[in-house]
């Protein structure tokens, strides 16, 4: 079931799953990504690093692992990387391009 509460990346990111909207058509062009939301008719452009994050979302990589991979691949401070990934994911969610899914809690 889709979870509509505000995501806390400090506590939820290890179990958090992100699902790409089924209403999207997207294509990589010259290292960038162009997305078309078939439901709204809106186009979106994503730069090279956003495209790299998008590809990880396609592979169902959780946010905490996305941040770890970007830290390995780019010279960036951890806090800045985390902040920018969170902001990027929030923008995607705000535009209904992704949704957050948290697995049910394990029985105690």
N, C-alpha and C positions, 0 to 999 in steps of 0.2 A: 504494500500500500504506500502511496506517495506521502511523504512527510512534509507538511507545509510550514512547520515552525522555523524560526530563525536558526540557522546552523551555527553551532559553536565549534570552530575548527580546532580549538585546543582539546576538546573532549570527544568530538565526534569524528574527526578526520580519519582515524585508523579504520573505522568500520563503515564509513560513508561511501556510498556508491553513487555515481552520477550517471544519469541516463540522458542521452542525446534525444531531442524531440524527433518523433517519427514524421513530423510535418516539414522536415528540412530536406533540402537538396543542397549539396555543397560540392565544391571542386577546388582543388589546389591549383594555383596558377603562379608560376615563378616564385615559389616559396611562400606565397601568401594564400589565404583561403577566402573564397567568396561563398557566402551562404544565402540561400533564398528560403524564407519562411513561407511555405505554400499556403498556410492558413491566413496570414496577414498580408502577404504580397511584399513584405519588406525584404530588402537586401542588406547584408552586413558584410563588411570586410575585416579580415583579421590579419595582422602583421605576422612576420616570420616566427617570433616567439609564441604568439598566440596560436599560430598554426601548429607549432610543436606541442603545445598544451592540448590542442584539439585532437591531435593524433593519439596522444596518451589517453584522452577521454574515450576515444573509439576503442582502445584496448582495455577499457575499464580499470585504468590505473587510479587508485584513490588519491585524493588531494595531497596527503602527507608524502606519498611516494613521488608525485609530480614535482613537489618542491625539492625533494632529495635529488631527483634526476637533473633538474635544472641547475642545482648547485654544483653538480658534477660537470655539467656541460658548459656552463657560463661562469665568468668571474663576476659574482654579485654577492653582496652581503646577505646572510641568511634572513634577517628581519625584513629587508627590502624585498627580497624574493618572495617571502611568505605573504607580505602585504600586497604585492602586485598580483600574485596568483589568486589570492582571496578576492581582490577587487575585480579581476577579470572574470572569475566564476560568478560573482554576484551580478555583474553586468549581463552575463549569459543567461542567468536565471531570471533576472528582471525582464529580459526580452523573450522569455519562454523558449529559449533555445536548448536549455538543459533543465533537468529537475533532479532534486536530491532524493535519494532513497536510503533510509537507514534500515538495516536488517532488524528483525524483531530481537528484543533483548533475550539473552540466554536465560533459561529457567534457573532459579536459585536453589 
